[in-house]
Amino acid sequence: MDSVAFLQKNLGFTNKTMSHILAISESTYQRRIRNHARLSQDETEKAISLSEVFAKGMEVFENREDFEDWLNAEVSALQNRKPVAFLDTMVGRKQVLNVLNALLHGIYL
């Protein structure tokens, strides 16, 4: 659970946002943090996938604040939606990764 708390802090997410991404209730998420409880396999896979997005975002932006700003800005390559809105599904996380990879290679979608 410590790694999830690290991701949450570094992505600037609230407990509500993080629990939504992990598809658990906010109260369950908070209880797990307090009790240092383990994640389920599904939640672990989501956290790993989210950490890949974080790593790629840091590679692209080289700055946590800039990456956080990008996550919360409307992005034309995502139909003028915020990348954070895509992070609750595997397909959405892959879309965000694709946009970050394009940015990394100088391709603007």
C-alpha positions as a Markdown table, in Angstrom:
| # | Residue | x | y | z |
|---|---|---|---|---|
| 1 | Met | 0.0 | 0.0 | 0.0 |
| 2 | Asp | 3.0 | 2.3 | 0.5 |
| 3 | Ser | 3.7 | 2.3 | -3.2 |
| 4 | Val | 0.1 | 3.4 | -3.9 |
| 5 | Ala | 0.4 | 6.2 | -1.4 |
| 6 | Phe | 3.7 | 7.2 | -3.1 |
| 7 | Leu | 1.9 | 7.3 | -6.5 |
| 8 | Gln | -1.0 | 9.2 | -5.1 |
| 9 | Lys | 1.2 | 11.8 | -3.6 |
| 10 | Asn | 3.4 | 12.2 | -6.6 |
| 11 | Leu | 0.5 | 12.4 | -9.0 |
| 12 | Gly | -1.3 | 14.9 | -6.8 |
| 13 | Phe | -4.4 | 12.8 | -6.5 |
| 14 | Thr | -7.0 | 12.9 | -3.8 |
| 15 | Asn | -8.1 | 9.8 | -1.9 |
| 16 | Lys | -11.3 | 10.1 | -4.0 |
| 17 | Thr | -9.4 | 10.1 | -7.3 |
| 18 | Met | -7.2 | 7.2 | -6.3 |
| 19 | Ser | -10.0 | 5.1 | -5.0 |
| 20 | His | -11.9 | 5.7 | -8.3 |
| 21 | Ile | -8.9 | 4.5 | -10.3 |
| 22 | Leu | -8.5 | 1.4 | -8.2 |
| 23 | Ala | -12.3 | 0.8 | -8.4 |
| 24 | Ile | -12.8 | 0.7 | -4.6 |
| 25 | Ser | -14.8 | 2.9 | -2.3 |
| 26 | Glu | -13.0 | 5.9 | -0.8 |
| 27 | Ser | -13.7 | 4.6 | 2.7 |
| 28 | Thr | -12.2 | 1.2 | 1.8 |
| 29 | Tyr | -9.2 | 2.9 | 0.3 |
| 30 | Gln | -8.7 | 5.0 | 3.5 |
| 31 | Arg | -9.1 | 2.0 | 5.7 |
| 32 | Arg | -6.5 | 0.1 | 3.7 |
| 33 | Ile | -4.0 | 3.0 | 4.0 |
| 34 | Arg | -4.6 | 3.2 | 7.8 |
| 35 | Asn | -4.2 | -0.5 | 8.3 |
| 36 | His | -1.3 | -0.9 | 5.8 |
| 37 | Ala | -3.4 | -3.6 | 4.1 |
| 38 | Arg | -2.4 | -5.4 | 0.9 |
| 39 | Leu | -4.1 | -4.7 | -2.4 |
| 40 | Ser | -6.0 | -7.4 | -4.2 |
| 41 | Gln | -4.5 | -8.8 | -7.4 |
| 42 | Asp | -6.7 | -6.6 | -9.6 |
| 43 | Glu | -5.9 | -3.5 | -7.6 |
| 44 | Thr | -2.2 | -4.3 | -7.7 |
| 45 | Glu | -2.3 | -4.6 | -11.5 |
| 46 | Lys | -4.0 | -1.2 | -11.7 |
| 47 | Ala | -1.4 | 0.3 | -9.4 |
| 48 | Ile | 1.4 | -1.2 | -11.5 |
| 49 | Ser | -0.2 | 0.1 | -14.7 |
| 50 | Leu | -0.6 | 3.6 | -13.1 |
| 51 | Ser | 3.1 | 3.5 | -12.0 |
| 52 | Glu | 4.0 | 2.9 | -15.7 |
| 53 | Val | 2.0 | 6.1 | -16.6 |
| 54 | Phe | 3.8 | 8.0 | -13.8 |
| 55 | Ala | 7.3 | 6.8 | -15.0 |
| 56 | Lys | 6.5 | 7.7 | -18.6 |
| 57 | Gly | 5.1 | 11.1 | -17.6 |
| 58 | Met | 8.3 | 11.8 | -15.6 |
| 59 | Glu | 10.4 | 10.8 | -18.6 |
| 60 | Val | 8.5 | 13.1 | -20.8 |
| 61 | Phe | 8.1 | 16.1 | -18.5 |
| 62 | Glu | 11.1 | 15.6 | -16.2 |
| 63 | Asn | 9.2 | 17.5 | -13.5 |
| 64 | Arg | 6.4 | 16.3 | -11.3 |
| 65 | Glu | 4.5 | 19.6 | -11.3 |
| 66 | Asp | 4.5 | 19.8 | -15.1 |
| 67 | Phe | 3.3 | 16.3 | -15.4 |
| 68 | Glu | 0.6 | 16.9 | -12.8 |
| 69 | Asp | -0.5 | 20.0 | -14.7 |
| 70 | Trp | -0.6 | 18.0 | -18.0 |
| 71 | Leu | -2.8 | 15.2 | -16.3 |
| 72 | Asn | -5.3 | 17.9 | -15.4 |
| 73 | Ala | -5.3 | 19.8 | -18.7 |
| 74 | Glu | -7.5 | 19.2 | -21.7 |
| 75 | Val | -5.4 | 17.4 | -24.3 |
| 76 | Ser | -6.4 | 17.5 | -27.9 |
| 77 | Ala | -5.0 | 14.0 | -28.6 |
| 78 | Leu | -7.6 | 12.8 | -26.0 |
| 79 | Gln | -10.5 | 14.6 | -27.6 |
| 80 | Asn | -9.9 | 17.6 | -25.4 |
| 81 | Arg | -10.4 | 15.6 | -22.3 |
| 82 | Lys | -8.1 | 15.5 | -19.2 |
| 83 | Pro | -5.7 | 12.5 | -19.1 |
| 84 | Val | -6.7 | 11.9 | -15.5 |
| 85 | Ala | -10.2 | 11.0 | -16.7 |
| 86 | Phe | -8.7 | 8.0 | -18.6 |
| 87 | Leu | -6.7 | 6.5 | -15.8 |
| 88 | Asp | -9.5 | 4.3 | -14.3 |
| 89 | Thr | -9.4 | 1.7 | -17.1 |
| 90 | Met | -6.7 | -0.3 | -18.7 |
| 91 | Val | -7.6 | 1.0 | -22.1 |
| 92 | Gly | -7.6 | 4.5 | -20.9 |
| 93 | Arg | -4.2 | 4.1 | -19.3 |
| 94 | Lys | -2.8 | 2.7 | -22.5 |
| 95 | Gln | -4.2 | 5.7 | -24.4 |
| 96 | Val | -2.5 | 8.1 | -22.0 |
| 97 | Leu | 0.7 | 6.1 | -22.4 |
| 98 | Asn | 0.4 | 6.3 | -26.2 |
| 99 | Val | 0.1 | 10.1 | -26.0 |
| 100 | Leu | 3.1 | 10.4 | -23.7 |
| 101 | Asn | 5.2 | 8.2 | -26.0 |
| 102 | Ala | 4.2 | 10.4 | -28.9 |
| 103 | Leu | 5.2 | 13.5 | -27.0 |
| 104 | Leu | 8.5 | 11.8 | -26.0 |
| 105 | His | 9.3 | 11.2 | -29.6 |
| 106 | Gly | 8.2 | 14.7 | -30.8 |
| 107 | Ile | 5.0 | 13.5 | -32.4 |
| 108 | Tyr | 2.1 | 15.7 | -31.6 |
| 109 | Leu | -1.2 | 14.0 | -32.1 |
